[in-house]
Amino acid sequence: MSEDPTRNLNEAKLDRLLSIVERILSDVETLKSDVEALKADNQELKQRLLALEDRVDARLRETRPIWEAVLLRLDKIEIEVKKNQAEVRLLAGDIIDIRVREMDREKRISDLEQRPS
């Protein structure tokens, strides 16, 4: 009875605890490597995004004069369309006026034709 039974129990708990700590340390190392991989991926994505932004900016600088010219032409076309609309309104009014006068003439002629001579 020289051996203490609690000592074996404590050693078993200690071995189990050490095993748990080793697994935790292993998991932490795995997490560290995963985080490093994510950092590298993130850095690569940042570089790709910056390159894409540079390409978009360059393309915008190339196409901006074209779009400015298109907008200027559209403004001129809009002015012409409005001018034409005003002219069409005037012509429509003139046509209505002519039709009214024509109807009046037809009525007067009809009235004259129906008078006994």
C-alpha positions as a Markdown table, in Angstrom:
| # | Residue | x | y | z |
|---|---|---|---|---|
| 1 | Met | 0.0 | 0.0 | 0.0 |
| 2 | Ser | 2.8 | 2.3 | -0.7 |
| 3 | Glu | 1.1 | 3.6 | -3.7 |
| 4 | Asp | -1.5 | 6.3 | -3.3 |
| 5 | Pro | -4.6 | 5.5 | -5.5 |
| 6 | Thr | -5.3 | 9.2 | -5.8 |
| 7 | Arg | -1.9 | 9.7 | -7.4 |
| 8 | Asn | -2.9 | 7.4 | -10.3 |
| 9 | Leu | -6.2 | 9.3 | -10.6 |
| 10 | Asn | -4.4 | 12.6 | -10.6 |
| 11 | Glu | -1.9 | 11.3 | -13.3 |
| 12 | Ala | -4.8 | 10.1 | -15.4 |
| 13 | Lys | -6.5 | 13.5 | -15.2 |
| 14 | Leu | -3.2 | 15.2 | -15.9 |
| 15 | Asp | -2.6 | 13.1 | -19.0 |
| 16 | Arg | -6.1 | 13.8 | -20.2 |
| 17 | Leu | -5.7 | 17.5 | -19.5 |
| 18 | Leu | -2.4 | 17.5 | -21.4 |
| 19 | Ser | -4.0 | 15.7 | -24.3 |
| 20 | Ile | -6.8 | 18.4 | -24.4 |
| 21 | Val | -4.2 | 21.2 | -24.3 |
| 22 | Glu | -2.3 | 19.6 | -27.1 |
| 23 | Arg | -5.4 | 19.4 | -29.2 |
| 24 | Ile | -6.2 | 23.0 | -28.4 |
| 25 | Leu | -2.7 | 24.0 | -29.4 |
| 26 | Ser | -3.0 | 22.1 | -32.6 |
| 27 | Asp | -6.3 | 23.7 | -33.4 |
| 28 | Val | -4.8 | 27.1 | -32.6 |
| 29 | Glu | -1.9 | 26.4 | -35.1 |
| 30 | Thr | -4.5 | 25.4 | -37.7 |
| 31 | Leu | -6.4 | 28.6 | -37.1 |
| 32 | Lys | -3.3 | 30.6 | -37.4 |
| 33 | Ser | -2.4 | 29.1 | -40.7 |
| 34 | Asp | -6.0 | 29.6 | -41.9 |
| 35 | Val | -5.9 | 33.2 | -40.9 |
| 36 | Glu | -2.6 | 33.7 | -42.7 |
| 37 | Ala | -4.1 | 32.2 | -45.8 |
| 38 | Leu | -7.1 | 34.5 | -45.5 |
| 39 | Lys | -4.9 | 37.5 | -45.1 |
| 40 | Ala | -3.0 | 36.5 | -48.3 |
| 41 | Asp | -6.3 | 36.0 | -50.2 |
| 42 | Asn | -7.5 | 39.3 | -48.9 |
| 43 | Gln | -4.3 | 41.1 | -50.0 |
| 44 | Glu | -4.6 | 39.5 | -53.5 |
| 45 | Leu | -8.3 | 40.6 | -53.7 |
| 46 | Lys | -7.3 | 44.1 | -52.7 |
| 47 | Gln | -4.6 | 44.2 | -55.4 |
| 48 | Arg | -7.1 | 42.9 | -58.0 |
| 49 | Leu | -9.7 | 45.4 | -57.0 |
| 50 | Leu | -7.1 | 48.3 | -57.2 |
| 51 | Ala | -6.1 | 47.0 | -60.7 |
| 52 | Leu | -9.8 | 46.9 | -61.7 |
| 53 | Glu | -10.5 | 50.4 | -60.4 |
| 54 | Asp | -7.5 | 51.7 | -62.4 |
| 55 | Arg | -8.8 | 50.0 | -65.5 |
| 56 | Val | -12.3 | 51.5 | -65.0 |
| 57 | Asp | -10.8 | 55.0 | -64.4 |
| 58 | Ala | -8.7 | 54.7 | -67.5 |
| 59 | Arg | -11.8 | 53.6 | -69.5 |
| 60 | Leu | -13.8 | 56.5 | -68.1 |
| 61 | Arg | -11.1 | 58.9 | -69.1 |
| 62 | Glu | -11.2 | 57.4 | -72.6 |
| 63 | Thr | -14.9 | 57.5 | -73.1 |
| 64 | Arg | -15.7 | 60.8 | -71.2 |
| 65 | Pro | -15.2 | 63.0 | -74.3 |
| 66 | Ile | -17.3 | 60.7 | -76.4 |
| 67 | Trp | -20.2 | 60.9 | -73.9 |
| 68 | Glu | -19.8 | 64.6 | -73.5 |
| 69 | Ala | -20.2 | 65.0 | -77.3 |
| 70 | Val | -23.2 | 62.7 | -77.3 |
| 71 | Leu | -24.9 | 64.7 | -74.5 |
| 72 | Leu | -24.2 | 67.9 | -76.4 |
| 73 | Arg | -25.8 | 66.4 | -79.6 |
| 74 | Leu | -28.7 | 65.2 | -77.6 |
| 75 | Asp | -29.2 | 68.7 | -76.1 |
| 76 | Lys | -29.3 | 70.1 | -79.7 |
| 77 | Ile | -31.7 | 67.4 | -80.8 |
| 78 | Glu | -34.0 | 68.2 | -77.9 |
| 79 | Ile | -34.0 | 71.9 | -78.8 |
| 80 | Glu | -34.9 | 71.0 | -82.4 |
| 81 | Val | -37.6 | 68.6 | -81.3 |
| 82 | Lys | -39.2 | 71.3 | -79.1 |
| 83 | Lys | -38.9 | 73.8 | -82.0 |
| 84 | Asn | -40.6 | 71.3 | -84.4 |
| 85 | Gln | -43.4 | 70.6 | -81.8 |
| 86 | Ala | -44.1 | 74.3 | -81.6 |
| 87 | Glu | -44.3 | 74.6 | -85.4 |
| 88 | Val | -46.6 | 71.5 | -85.6 |
| 89 | Arg | -48.9 | 73.1 | -83.0 |
| 90 | Leu | -49.0 | 76.3 | -85.2 |
| 91 | Leu | -49.7 | 74.3 | -88.3 |
| 92 | Ala | -52.4 | 72.3 | -86.5 |
| 93 | Gly | -54.0 | 75.6 | -85.5 |
| 94 | Asp | -53.8 | 76.9 | -89.0 |
| 95 | Ile | -55.3 | 73.7 | -90.4 |
| 96 | Ile | -58.2 | 74.0 | -88.0 |
| 97 | Asp | -58.7 | 77.6 | -88.9 |
| 98 | Ile | -58.7 | 76.8 | -92.6 |
| 99 | Arg | -61.2 | 74.0 | -92.0 |
| 100 | Val | -63.5 | 76.3 | -90.0 |
| 101 | Arg | -63.4 | 78.9 | -92.8 |
| 102 | Glu | -64.0 | 76.2 | -95.5 |
| 103 | Met | -67.0 | 74.9 | -93.6 |
| 104 | Asp | -68.3 | 78.4 | -93.3 |
| 105 | Arg | -67.9 | 78.9 | -97.1 |
| 106 | Glu | -69.6 | 75.6 | -97.8 |
| 107 | Lys | -72.5 | 76.6 | -95.6 |
| 108 | Arg | -72.8 | 80.0 | -97.3 |
| 109 | Ile | -72.6 | 78.5 | -100.7 |
| 110 | Ser | -75.3 | 75.9 | -99.7 |
| 111 | Asp | -77.4 | 78.8 | -98.3 |
| 112 | Leu | -77.0 | 80.7 | -101.6 |
| 113 | Glu | -77.8 | 77.7 | -103.7 |
| 114 | Gln | -81.0 | 77.0 | -101.7 |
| 115 | Arg | -82.4 | 80.6 | -102.2 |
| 116 | Pro | -85.0 | 80.9 | -104.7 |
| 117 | Ser | -83.9 | 83.0 | -107.6 |
